[in-house]
Amino acid sequence: MGARSSTSEAEVDERDAKEAGRYARDVVPERSGERTVEVRVELKPGVFDAEADGIAKSLRLLGIADLAGVDTARLYRLRFSGIGEEEARRRAERAVERLLANPVIHKVEVRTVAPDGA
């Protein structure tokens, strides 16, 4: 038999659930649509983009001529409620630093989006 830990499995599960909930709230709070921040993440020049390379090859095989190249990017729309534009942008930038991008290989663009109807 192995040594027993002083922390029970239930305590670990509860702690992990609290941590996961806290991080999820940091990234995407309730969907009210009050403040939206778009985060565009793409590979830096010189970093091989395997997905784009595969798409370019497939398009050429499909007969799409004169294709100069393909680049891929990922767009995240983070919606925040109950906070101002500056705070929404700050939280989006924190999400980029903590989860959404690797500064070694990605370039990132963060922009706030006008509310619907504005």
C-alpha positions as CSV (number, residue, x, y, z in Angstrom):
1,M,0.0,0.0,0.0
2,G,1.2,3.5,-0.8
3,A,1.4,6.4,1.6
4,R,-1.8,8.3,2.2
5,S,-1.9,12.0,1.4
6,S,-3.3,14.4,4.0
7,T,-5.6,15.9,1.3
8,S,-8.6,13.9,0.5
9,E,-9.7,13.2,-3.1
10,A,-12.9,15.2,-2.5
11,E,-10.9,18.2,-1.3
12,V,-8.7,18.1,-4.4
13,D,-11.7,17.8,-6.7
14,E,-13.4,20.8,-4.9
15,R,-10.2,22.9,-5.1
16,D,-9.8,22.0,-8.9
17,A,-13.4,22.9,-9.6
18,K,-13.0,26.3,-7.9
19,E,-9.8,27.0,-9.8
20,A,-11.4,26.0,-13.1
21,G,-14.4,28.2,-12.4
22,R,-12.2,31.2,-11.5
23,Y,-10.2,30.8,-14.7
24,A,-13.3,30.4,-16.8
25,R,-14.7,33.6,-15.4
26,D,-11.5,35.4,-16.2
27,V,-11.7,34.4,-19.8
28,V,-15.4,34.4,-20.7
29,P,-17.8,35.9,-18.2
30,E,-21.6,35.8,-18.7
31,R,-22.8,36.4,-22.2
32,S,-24.7,39.7,-21.9
33,G,-23.1,41.4,-25.0
34,E,-22.4,44.6,-23.1
35,R,-18.6,44.7,-23.9
36,T,-17.0,42.6,-26.6
37,V,-13.3,42.4,-27.2
38,E,-12.0,40.6,-30.3
39,V,-8.6,38.9,-30.0
40,R,-6.9,37.8,-33.3
41,V,-4.1,35.3,-32.9
42,E,-1.9,34.3,-35.9
43,L,1.5,32.9,-36.3
44,K,4.5,35.3,-36.6
45,P,6.3,35.5,-40.0
46,G,8.8,32.6,-40.3
47,V,6.8,30.2,-38.2
48,F,5.6,27.3,-40.3
49,D,1.8,27.1,-40.6
50,A,1.0,23.5,-41.3
51,E,-2.7,24.1,-41.6
52,A,-2.3,26.9,-44.1
53,D,0.2,24.8,-46.1
54,G,-2.3,21.9,-46.3
55,I,-5.1,24.2,-47.4
56,A,-2.9,25.8,-50.1
57,K,-2.0,22.4,-51.5
58,S,-5.6,21.3,-51.5
59,L,-6.8,24.5,-53.2
60,R,-4.2,24.1,-55.9
61,L,-5.3,20.4,-56.4
62,L,-8.9,21.7,-56.7
63,G,-7.8,23.9,-59.6
64,I,-7.8,27.2,-57.9
65,A,-5.1,28.9,-59.8
66,D,-2.8,31.9,-59.1
67,L,-3.0,31.3,-55.3
68,A,-0.2,33.4,-53.8
69,G,-0.5,31.9,-50.4
70,V,-2.7,31.1,-47.4
71,D,-2.4,32.3,-43.8
72,T,-4.5,31.1,-40.9
73,A,-5.6,33.0,-37.8
74,R,-7.9,32.4,-34.9
75,L,-10.5,34.9,-33.8
76,Y,-11.8,35.0,-30.2
77,R,-14.7,37.2,-29.2
78,L,-14.7,37.7,-25.4
79,R,-18.0,39.1,-24.0
80,F,-17.9,40.9,-20.7
81,S,-20.8,42.2,-18.5
82,G,-20.8,44.8,-15.9
83,I,-17.5,46.4,-16.7
84,G,-16.2,49.3,-18.8
85,E,-14.4,49.2,-22.0
86,E,-10.9,49.7,-20.5
87,E,-11.4,46.9,-18.0
88,A,-12.8,44.6,-20.7
89,R,-9.7,45.2,-22.8
90,R,-7.4,44.6,-19.7
91,R,-9.1,41.3,-19.0
92,A,-8.9,40.2,-22.6
93,E,-5.1,41.0,-22.6
94,R,-4.8,39.0,-19.4
95,A,-6.5,36.1,-21.2
96,V,-4.1,36.4,-24.1
97,E,-1.1,36.2,-21.7
98,R,-2.5,33.3,-19.7
99,L,-4.1,31.1,-22.3
100,L,-4.8,32.3,-25.8
101,A,-1.4,33.0,-27.3
102,N,2.3,32.0,-27.1
103,P,4.4,35.2,-27.4
104,V,7.2,33.3,-29.0
105,I,5.3,32.2,-32.0
106,H,2.1,34.3,-32.1
107,K,1.3,37.9,-33.0
108,V,-1.9,39.2,-31.4
109,E,-4.3,42.0,-32.1
110,V,-6.8,43.0,-29.4
111,R,-9.6,45.4,-30.3
112,T,-12.8,46.4,-28.6
113,V,-16.0,46.1,-30.7
114,A,-18.8,48.7,-30.6
115,P,-22.0,47.5,-28.9
116,D,-24.8,46.3,-31.3
117,G,-26.8,49.2,-32.6
118,A,-24.1,51.8,-31.9
